[in-house]
Amino acid sequence: MGRSWATLGVDLHLEPSRAGGLRRGLTDALRDAVRSGRLAPGTRLPSSRSLAADLGIARNTVAEAYADLVAEGWLTARQGSGTRVGDRVVAPPSGTAAAARRAPGRPVHSLVPGTPDLAAFPRAEWLKAARRALATAPFDALDYGDPRGRPELRAALAGYLARARGVRTGPDRVVITAGFSHALGILGRVLRARGVRTVAVESYGLDVHWSLLRDAGCATPALPYDELGTDPGGLGDAGAVLLTPAHQFPMGTPLHPDRRAAVVDWARRTGGLVLEDDYDGEFRYDRQPIGALQGLDPDRVVYLGTASKSLAPGLRLGWMVLPPALVEEVTAAKGRIDTVGALDQLTLAEFLTSGAYDRHVRSSRLRYRRRRDALAAAVTARAPGVQVTGIAAGLHALLRLPPGTEQSVVQAAAWQGLALHGLDYHRHPEAVAEPLDALVVGYGTPPDSAWAGALEALCRVLP
Amino acid sequence: MGRSWATLGVDLHLEPSRAGGLRRGLTDALRDAVRSGRLAPGTRLPSSRSLAADLGIARNTVAEAYADLVAEGWLTARQGSGTRVGDRVVAPPSGTAAAARRAPGRPVHSLVPGTPDLAAFPRAEWLKAARRALATAPFDALDYGDPRGRPELRAALAGYLARARGVRTGPDRVVITAGFSHALGILGRVLRARGVRTVAVESYGLDVHWSLLRDAGCATPALPYDELGTDPGGLGDAGAVLLTPAHQFPMGTPLHPDRRAAVVDWARRTGGLVLEDDYDGEFRYDRQPIGALQGLDPDRVVYLGTASKSLAPGLRLGWMVLPPALVEEVTAAKGRIDTVGALDQLTLAEFLTSGAYDRHVRSSRLRYRRRRDALAAAVTARAPGVQVTGIAAGLHALLRLPPGTEQSVVQAAAWQGLALHGLDYHRHPEAVAEPLDALVVGYGTPPDSAWAGALEALCRVLP
């Protein structure tokens, strides 16, 4: 049998095999058509009656095939809107969120947190800065470099971080890295070499960060988390603690002032070290920016930042601001020569000192704030059972779901070609807090052109 | 006493202290004037008679002060050319070449090998490539990247290395790194994790490379070196060997064809791995390029290259071409995400595919060849006891010195503000070969404007 479906409005030639039965043959053929893209996402399928007529087969066979594919997530059937091709299916059905995260193929929409809108990278401005940087750089800036990084960038960052984030430093304590992971790996090795065996972490965060510390030989127990944020009361004999004080990732709340003070007190009392991950400190919307914890005690707090959220992760540019006592060890642990490209460093220095960085952050803040407002409004309107939290800052929101629904929502999203993370993905395996059902929605991730579609796809999978 | 020396032709106000005696006061004041740059390098000093008259002191005092400063290397006294300020002194006198290498201050001339002429970095061409790369890059090229590196660069390198260096590979076996040291550190860890305890190295090379392997937990015994190059006969039960087959660093000779074959035979027989450091394979002058050893057996040789000699070390761009069996392990050891900036990778890919890389290499080759010829001619003319070797390729030459003179020549050079390395600096501490007296002269290092001066400074210190 080889027929084209006039009713689909597309010239889709279909040859369902009869070998395993007509129902299975039709199911396979439809699935293939969706998978290959011949049936576009969102396409409305003909009614089972008219398709059966088109194909010259029993209506019941078509209805059964449709039902199979809806159950598998390839098609969606909503009252009043008929049967449609799912918003592009990327994964075979699977029972777990973890499997869905490993889904092969490329999702249509991504709301995975951790990436800014890459389409908004200021290419022209960056090139201008690169041109100016290259025009003025002494030729030995292109030589093997000081492992601490280019002096131009360290000076520019010291000034910027003092002004914008309340960091207390001079250029001599700034060390440039190829992003946060690079910095954390170095710090893990330095701490371990100093005899630290335990670096406490938060109940929620990123497993890749905890892994880096464990690779360095440090245990990473989780601190409790409550409505005031991470509780440093349990720090005990930890040698250091990794925190996101300005905007807990992924919960989205700032560390309570009492807790900030308590962390610094602990560090002073025990000689412990605080690793402050200020991953999105630039993006504040509804309230005064919360300054860096480092400002409370520059001798006990290592401040860590990157250009990954403010510009793009692909730049691979990050920085540490170190207590004086650590500069030498960290520099030695980074290596004998710099590992970060000099041209990118010079360009970022120029970008900062020319004011282009501030301009870009300001315009990004405006755009992301609009998205955040649209997200909050859409979720409130279409999924009143879902609570949008943690949105005073940053590039992601926490969507609190009805209890017991997280896994199925994440799975439904994956089926629909929408990549996002459930809160469970970010939960420390030994976290003692009661599990919450929530989504971590990176609303900064899509390009502008895909934002409306991503939001629509999100709303469709919300309970 | 405060006087200006009219006879110097410069308005040099000098106030020698009389506290520790006039001779010492004058010596100190002259030394300070040289160190601070008020007395320029090469400046001819007045005769002791006229200076004594100018200053109103005894001629003998001036003559003694001059003699002190000549003995310390601040001044030079040559028959017929009077007393002159040394070619800028950078180090206090010291007894060892090692101390001279640690000399504080900035040398006037550098012939230290390992760096190309950074003033010749093709800034305009690089910016053009960056603009084209940024104009065409998909926005997700700016995302966290595949640890193997950008596909555009891996494809461009696979093509270039096959064409220019006889490397047998596809893009799937190319992994981008932040230079050679980054690559070697990764390989060391992978080899150690595979159970390799010994990576044999050459009798001459770079201690920083051996250190990286030792940091990974591998012993680095030295293979014998003779007129055919490094002798792989002693490889024994080593798990791998690090070689510079095309142009031994620093000896400057290619590995003899028999030895190339023997190395590959050893690798096949024992399952060992060859790490081929092709650090300056682009620069050939008098003979056909010697293809990469990797071409003999891509399953047993890891090919390593960088843009550090062909463009600039500051780019921090290098690459490995791996046997298929190693790709996964090496990628995992590099990390979960790429650590090398995406924009630089895209720019180098564009630089390669547009032909700008070939053009730059060709014009560089011409310039370096001219320098090499000038070096050989000058040394032959002015220091007939010195033999220039290893100059068929690369950016450095080996200058064979009369026995027993290396240390004093290196020391004299340091005093004169000329930075260079003696062969001893590159000798493996356990090398069995009889020590040779030689200089490793990086004639590619100075900018064009400083080349003649560096060559002149070199000739002056040769025996």
Boltz contact constraints between the chains, C-beta under 6 A:
constraints:
  - contact:
      token1: [A, 115]
      token2: [B, 143]
      max_distance: 6.0
  - contact:
      token1: [A, 118]
      token2: [B, 139]
      max_distance: 6.0
  - contact:
      token1: [A, 118]
      token2: [B, 140]
      max_distance: 6.0
  - contact:
      token1: [A, 118]
      token2: [B, 142]
      max_distance: 6.0
  - contact:
      token1: [A, 118]
      token2: [B, 143]
      max_distance: 6.0
  - contact:
      token1: [A, 119]
      token2: [B, 139]
      max_distance: 6.0
  - contact:
      token1: [A, 121]
      token2: [B, 142]
      max_distance: 6.0
  - contact:
      token1: [A, 123]
      token2: [B, 134]
      max_distance: 6.0
  - contact:
      token1: [A, 127]
      token2: [B, 131]
      max_distance: 6.0
  - contact:
      token1: [A, 131]
      token2: [B, 127]
      max_distance: 6.0
  - contact:
      token1: [A, 134]
      token2: [B, 123]
      max_distance: 6.0
  - contact:
      token1: [A, 139]
      token2: [B, 118]
      max_distance: 6.0
  - contact:
      token1: [A, 139]
      token2: [B, 119]
      max_distance: 6.0
  - contact:
      token1: [A, 142]
      token2: [B, 118]
      max_distance: 6.0
  - contact:
      token1: [A, 142]
      token2: [B, 121]
      max_distance: 6.0
  - contact:
      token1: [A, 142]
      token2: [B, 312]
      max_distance: 6.0
  - contact:
      token1: [A, 142]
      token2: [B, 314]
      max_distance: 6.0
  - contact:
      token1: [A, 143]
      token2: [B, 115]
      max_distance: 6.0
  - contact:
      token1: [A, 143]
      token2: [B, 118]
      max_distance: 6.0
  - contact:
      token1: [A, 143]
      token2: [B, 313]
      max_distance: 6.0
  - contact:
      token1: [A, 143]
      token2: [B, 314]
      max_distance: 6.0
  - contact:
      token1: [A, 144]
      token2: [B, 313]
      max_distance: 6.0
  - contact:
      token1: [A, 178]
      token2: [B, 339]
      max_distance: 6.0
  - contact:
      token1: [A, 182]
      token2: [B, 339]
      max_distance: 6.0
  - contact:
      token1: [A, 208]
      token2: [B, 336]
      max_distance: 6.0
  - contact:
      token1: [A, 312]
      token2: [B, 142]
      max_distance: 6.0
  - contact:
      token1: [A, 313]
      token2: [B, 143]
      max_distance: 6.0
  - contact:
      token1: [A, 313]
      token2: [B, 144]
      max_distance: 6.0
  - contact:
      token1: [A, 314]
      token2: [B, 142]
      max_distance: 6.0
  - contact:
      token1: [A, 314]
      token2: [B, 143]
      max_distance: 6.0
  - contact:
      token1: [A, 314]
      token2: [B, 342]
      max_distance: 6.0
  - contact:
      token1: [A, 315]
      token2: [B, 341]
      max_distance: 6.0
  - contact:
      token1: [A, 316]
      token2: [B, 341]
      max_distance: 6.0
  - contact:
      token1: [A, 336]
      token2: [B, 208]
      max_distance: 6.0
  - contact:
      token1: [A, 339]
      token2: [B, 178]
      max_distance: 6.0
  - contact:
      token1: [A, 339]
      token2: [B, 182]
      max_distance: 6.0
  - contact:
      token1: [A, 341]
      token2: [B, 315]
      max_distance: 6.0
  - contact:
      token1: [A, 341]
      token2: [B, 316]
      max_distance: 6.0
  - contact:
      token1: [A, 341]
      token2: [B, 341]
      max_distance: 6.0
  - contact:
      token1: [A, 341]
      token2: [B, 344]
      max_distance: 6.0
  - contact:
      token1: [A, 342]
      token2: [B, 314]
      max_distance: 6.0
  - contact:
      token1: [A, 344]
      token2: [B, 341]
      max_distance: 6.0
